[in-house]
Amino acid sequence: MTNSIRPSTRDAIIEAAFAVFSKDPSAALSEVSTLAGVGRATLHRHFSSREDLIRALAKIANQEMDDAVDAACANVASYSEAARKSLHALIPLGDRYGFLELEPIDDDPELKAAFERQKRETEEMVDEAKREGLFDPSIPTSWIVQAYDHLLYAGWESVKAGETTPDQAADLAWRTLTAGLGNQKQ
């Protein structure tokens, strides 16, 4: 006899929400409750509104992305290597979390603090990578951070569209970030 472990109702709702919203960010909560195998009333006992559920998903996504980057960068020798490995760690998560980029969740103080911390950490990584010679020191750090974030999103979109694998998207994002798009033969 096999002993199957059923996730908690809250966890089932969260996993269903990630699955549903990653395919259709405008999906109704009824689709989430159906996939989770619970009624709408049960969903609302755990999450009072769509916004409440989205905020919970964003907090989980932030923690899981932090964990993925920490694991990928645990033994790196340089900030430049950390920047590359971070892209390789984050791009595969786009299928699960990409829809959150379109959600208005900046009004949550905890999320806002997490976003600001992540931005500071990325700025510090870029500044150190500049000192290592990866980036031209005359390019503003804020520009490089924006480029990094947008290339991450471009990687997520490319994978979602089936144009690249996560590794290919991460390699292309890295190449674009470090070498640009110009024809090097000119």
Helices and strands as residue ranges (DSSP letters): H 9-23, H 29-36, H 40-46, H 50-72, H 79-90, G 91-93, H 94-97, G 98-102, H 109-131, H 141-160, H 166-179
